[in-house]
Every structure is written in C-alpha cells, then in structure tokens.
C-alpha cells in the first residue's frame, strides 16, 4: 500500500467527515486489489473511511497518487458520505 498526506485549503467542495467535521486533512492511499488493479481512496485524519462501506473507490491500473487521483478519490469520498 502506498500513501501520501493531502492538506487542502478551507473549502466547500469536500464534504466534512461525519465523525470529526474535517474536510482539509486526508491520507491518500492506493491498495492493490487485483494483479493489475489498484483502488485509490482517502482516509480522514480521524481514521474514518466511508468508501470501504460503499465500495465507491477510484480504480486505476497504476495506483496513481498524483493530484488528479486525489481529486477523483475526494469525489468518491463525497459520494460515499452522501450514500
């Protein structure tokens, strides 16, 4: 598993964590889920990770951890919290 820290500016685009209210500090993670496939997702600084419950994670072949992957993972976060 690869990971990196993400720190966002105060914003209204990312849904706050329902457990702690955070919407600026996350860990971006990429986990291999098949021989040639990774799931990329974000975890709140408090440890909450709603995409594991909904299965709404960004799937990519290389396990990208760039800003584009972070943007998609944060969209998955928003979708998982809304579900």
Buried (B, 14 or more C-beta within 10 A) or exposed (E): EEBEEBEBEEEEEBBEBEEEEBBEBBBBBBBEEEEEEBBBBBBBBEEBBBBEEEEBBBEBEEBBBEEEBBEBBBBBBBBBBEE
